[in-house]
Amino acid sequence: MDTSHLAQHAGTAGALFASIFVVATTTMKTMIPLRVFGILANVVLIVTAIPTHNYLVMGVQAVMLFVNSYRLHQMLQLVRDVKKSVNSDLSMEWLKPFMTERNCTAGEILFYKDEKAEDMLYIVSGKFKLVESGIVLPVGAIVGELGMLSPSNTRTQTLECVESGLILSVSYTKVEELYVQNPAFGFYFLRLSSARLFQNLDAAEKRLAQHLASAAEPKPA
């Protein structure tokens, strides 16, 4: 069998294997297995295109291989960062690549109590205050993540910018997309939100205890 026939058979076999990988990707419900099978299909098509010197196929598949590899790395890094955040300081740094910047000026109201909640915010700089409770939020705080879990999806307090600063925002739609792409992300995000909810409850209990203790103190005659 001459070289041309060998190349033809190799190309046919490679196309068959690649087709199997492509069909397999249609059964994947999450993004990480989908990217892995996509990478395998890219590699097979590149290898089988070499004997036939099909440079167009090799070029296209090389680009797709890079894209699939990058997206896989990005998703795996996201899951690792969320795991680390859940087990440490509840930081939301891992969401930054998916967020958009917004500059705020003193006196600006970012959202009002009872309005529909569509995104959550990460404070990069400046000073922001929850009006109804009077709580001043520090740099690095997240606001609005619990609105996504609320049945009514409404704000529980008004947020005001006290000193000009920068915030990052991410829509609930984007968070839902990340969850659909990788349920592991959704699980850890749920743990993260639950931990923040318990933190808020603990802080509220402490404030209530302080208030009750102050009220119980005898007033000077």
N, C-alpha and C positions, 0 to 999 in steps of 0.2 A: 504494500500500500504506500503510495507516494506521499510527499509532505502535504500537498494540497488537500488530499483526502483526510489525512490525520487532523489537519487544522479544521476541516469542515466538521468532522465528527466531534472534535473537542468543543467547537463552537456550539454544536447542537446539544451536547451533554451539558455544557455550561448554561445555555439558555433554559434547559429543562430544570436544572437545579435552582437557577435564579427564579424561575416561574413558581417553583414550589415555595421558595422563601416569600415571594410576593403574595401568593395565596395565603400563606400562614399569617402574614401581617394583617390580613383582613379579619382574622379571628381574634386579634389582640384588642383588649378593652382598655389597657393602660399604656402610657407613653413609653416607659422604660423598655418593656419587652418589644414594643414596636420599633424603637430605635435600634435595638440589638439585632433584630432580624433584618432591618433595613441595611445595617452595616454589613452583615453577612452577604446579603444579596449584592451590594455594591462590590465587595471583594471578589465574589464569584464571577460577576460580569467583567470586571477588570482583567482577571486572570484568563478567562476564556477569550477575551478580545485580543490578547497578546499574540497568539499564533496567527491570527488572520490580519494582524496589523490594523485593526479597526480603531484608529486614533480618536475618532469622534466619540465612540462609545466609552473608550478609556478616559477621555477628558471629562465627559458628562458625569460618569460614575465616580471619578476622583473628586469632583466638586460635591456631589451628593454624599460621598463618604465623609468629607470634611464637615459638611452641615450636620449630618446625623451624629457624628462623633462629638461635635461641639454641643449639640442639643442634649445628648446623653450625659456629657460631663456636667452641663448646667443643671440638669434635673437631679443628678446624683448629689451634686454639691448643695443644692437647695435642701434636699432631704437631710443631709448630714448637718447643715447649719441649723435646721429646725430642731433636730434631735438635741444638738448641743445647747441650743437656746432653752429648750424645755428643761434640761437638766442643770442649767446654771442660773443666769440672771434674767431670763425672760426677754432678752434683747430681740428686737425685730430687724436687726441689720440685714438679715438675709433677704428681706423683701425689697431692699433698695433698688435692685436692678429692674423691678417691675413697677416702680413708682414714678410719679411726675412731680416736678418742683413747683412750688407756689410761694411767692413773696407776699408777706402780709404787713400791713401798717398798723400803728397803734390806733385803737378805737374801732378797728374793723371787726365785724361779727362774722365768724366763719360759718356758723349754723345756729339755728334757733331750736329751742325746746319744742318737741312734738312735731317737727317737720320730718319729712321722709329722709331716712338715712340711706345713702348710696355708696359711701366710701369711708375709709378710715385714714387717719392722719398720723404722721410721725413727725415730732417736733425736732428740728435740727438746730435752730437758734431762736433767740427772742424769749418772750414771756407770754404765756397764754393762761386764761382763767376760765374755770367753769362758773358761770355767773350765779346760778341758784345756790350752789354749795359754797362758793367763795374759794374753792381749791385752786391754787396756782400750780400749773403743771411744769415740771422741770424739763430741761433739754433731754431728749431721748425717750420721752413718754409717747405712748400710743393712745389715741383717742378714737372711739367709734367702732372698735372691733366687735363689741358685743351687740351692736345694732344689727349685724348680719345674722346673729343667732336669735334675735327677738322676733316673735311672730308678727308683730306690727311693723317692724323695720323703721321705727321712729326714734328720734333723738330724745334722750332723757333729760338733757340740760343744754343750756346755751353756751357756746364757746366764743370768748372774746379775746382779741389780741391786745395785750396790755403794752408790750414793747415790740417794736418792729422786729421781724425775724423771718426765717425760712421754714417751711414745712414740706413734707413729701406726702403725697396722697396716692392711694391705690383703691380702685373700685372693687366693690363686692363681686362684680362680674369677673374681674381678673382673678380674684381669689378662688372663685368657683371653677374657673377654667383650670387653674393649677390643681385643684382637688380632683377634677375629672381626669386630668392627665395622669395623676399619680395619687391613688387613694392613701398611700403612706403619708404624703404631705398633709392630706385632710385630717388624718388621725392625729398627727403631731400638732397641727394647728388647733384642733379641738382641745387637745390637752393644754396647749399654751393659753387659749382663751379661758378655759376653765380655771387654770391657775391664777390668771389675772382677776377673774371674778371672785375667787376666794380671797385674794389680796384685798380687793375692794370691800368685801364683806368684813374682813378682819379690821380694816381701817375704820369702817363705820361703827363697828362694835366698840372699838377703843375710844372713838369720839363720844359715843353715847355714854360709856362708862365715866369718862371725864366730866361730861355734863351733869350726870347724876351725882357724882361725887361733889362737884361744885355746888349743886343745889342742896345737898344734904349738910353742907358745912354751916355751923351756927353763925348767924350774922351778929356782928358786934352791937351791943346795946347803944 
